[in-house]
Amino acid sequence: MYRSDALQSDCARLGVAPYQGQALAQLLDRIDLKEKRVLEVGGSNLPRELLFDAIGAREWVSIDIIAEGSYQLLQQSAHYKREGIEPLSKGASMLGKRQYLILDGAIENARDLPTGYFDVILSITSFEHILALASALAQMKRLLAPSGWIFTYHGPIWSSYCGHHIWVDDEINFNVEGAIPDFGHLLHSPPAMFNLLRRTYGDLRAERAVLQIYHQPRINRLFYEDYLTYFELAGFKKINAAPYARKEVSPELQRRLEAHHSGYHIFDAYGMSAFLQ
Ligand SMILES: C[S@@+](CC[C@H](N)C(=O)[O-])C[C@H]1O[C@@H](n2cnc3c(N)ncnc32)[C@H](O)[C@@H]1O
């Protein structure tokens, strides 16, 4: 079994992001990927040295929407040049011919790939971006061998304090504490948010932030509980989900959030990790 300390040092050596290392550690703690056929959903930037030499996977297929000029393409151009990118429409004819196959497309459109082909499906910080989650899960379930597992590790999810997930610039983004007031996206209307932000950032940047927070289709705006409902609706028999990076919510804030969003209670989870079978 590939040990956790070896994984962490390999990730650091190969330039794998710490959150990707954390996701892989959770997966490998439970499932050995040695000699497995793995499908990665919403990700295609893990180095082959990690996947094959260290983890020992037999075959690795990535299905990812790889936009022109995306940060992955720009920052890891050598990786993509080495592995190549094929359209998802060619996937069925190329499966098994390359140990590492990167397919550009949406998982919900993976209808031509063979049923039950993959032993494990992995997804890192992508489920919060998948808009058609019901059909995406249906495809993943179809592509998975009957005894296989899906593992997702994703966040920030919409119901968390920074679930708007925006990136306007270096100053206004979800990683800068207080750039957008915590939970502001769940408590303010778009014009109220615009009015709040314009005082600090001016009209133009405030509007850009508002467009991203409420209107851009880059995130699905699902609450923690919504993922669990979609998992159940997809028909998974085992759903082992847990929050990660929890941040305490005061009782007064919890009351306000629940008043604004009836039926929802979990607001302290930055992200979710889940095993589905
Ligand atoms: C935040 S990135 C994470 C990428 C990678 N896993 C990482 O950790 O660096 C989310 C990725 O999900 C992809 N994505 C969004 N919706 C998708 C879908 N329906 N099918 C496949 N990929 C999708 C995006 O294009 C993007 O590359």
The ligand as an SDF file (V2000), in Angstrom:
LIG
                    3D

 27 29  0  0  0  0  0  0  0  0999 V2000
  -11.6620   24.1060  -10.0590 C   0  0  0  0  0  0  0  0  0  0  0  0
  -11.2950   23.1390  -11.4660 S   0  0  0  0  0  0  0  0  0  0  0  0
  -10.4550   21.7880  -10.7060 C   0  0  0  0  0  0  0  0  0  0  0  0
   -9.4800   21.1490  -11.6450 C   0  0  0  0  0  0  0  0  0  0  0  0
   -8.5480   20.1060  -11.0080 C   0  0  0  0  0  0  0  0  0  0  0  0
   -9.2860   18.9870  -10.4410 N   0  0  0  0  0  0  0  0  0  0  0  0
   -7.6690   20.7480   -9.9770 C   0  0  0  0  0  0  0  0  0  0  0  0
   -7.8160   20.4090   -8.8020 O   0  0  0  0  0  0  0  0  0  0  0  0
   -6.8140   21.5770  -10.3390 O   0  0  0  0  0  0  0  0  0  0  0  0
  -12.8440   22.4500  -11.9460 C   0  0  0  0  0  0  0  0  0  0  0  0
  -12.7910   21.7350  -13.2810 C   0  0  0  0  0  0  0  0  0  0  0  0
  -14.0320   21.0880  -13.5180 O   0  0  0  0  0  0  0  0  0  0  0  0
  -14.3030   21.1970  -14.9060 C   0  0  0  0  0  0  0  0  0  0  0  0
  -15.7340   20.9190  -15.1490 N   0  0  0  0  0  0  0  0  0  0  0  0
  -16.7990   21.7010  -14.8420 C   0  0  0  0  0  0  0  0  0  0  0  0
  -17.9320   21.1170  -15.2410 N   0  0  0  0  0  0  0  0  0  0  0  0
  -17.5870   19.9230  -15.8060 C   0  0  0  0  0  0  0  0  0  0  0  0
  -18.3190   18.8600  -16.4110 C   0  0  0  0  0  0  0  0  0  0  0  0
  -19.6350   18.9210  -16.5110 N   0  0  0  0  0  0  0  0  0  0  0  0
  -17.6290   17.7990  -16.8750 N   0  0  0  0  0  0  0  0  0  0  0  0
  -16.2730   17.7480  -16.7800 C   0  0  0  0  0  0  0  0  0  0  0  0
  -15.5230   18.7330  -16.2310 N   0  0  0  0  0  0  0  0  0  0  0  0
  -16.1760   19.8010  -15.7460 C   0  0  0  0  0  0  0  0  0  0  0  0
  -13.8550   22.6180  -15.2290 C   0  0  0  0  0  0  0  0  0  0  0  0
  -13.7100   22.8360  -16.5960 O   0  0  0  0  0  0  0  0  0  0  0  0
  -12.5450   22.6890  -14.4460 C   0  0  0  0  0  0  0  0  0  0  0  0
  -11.4600   22.2160  -15.2130 O   0  0  0  0  0  0  0  0  0  0  0  0
  1  2  1  0
  2  3  1  0
  2 10  1  0
  3  4  1  0
  4  5  1  0
  5  6  1  0
  5  7  1  0
  7  8  2  0
  7  9  1  0
 10 11  1  0
 11 12  1  0
 11 26  1  0
 12 13  1  0
 13 14  1  0
 13 24  1  0
 14 15  1  0
 14 23  1  0
 15 16  2  0
 16 17  1  0
 17 18  1  0
 17 23  2  0
 18 19  1  0
 18 20  2  0
 20 21  1  0
 21 22  2  0
 22 23  1  0
 24 25  1  0
 24 26  1  0
 26 27  1  0
M  CHG  2   2   1   9  -1
M  END
$$$$
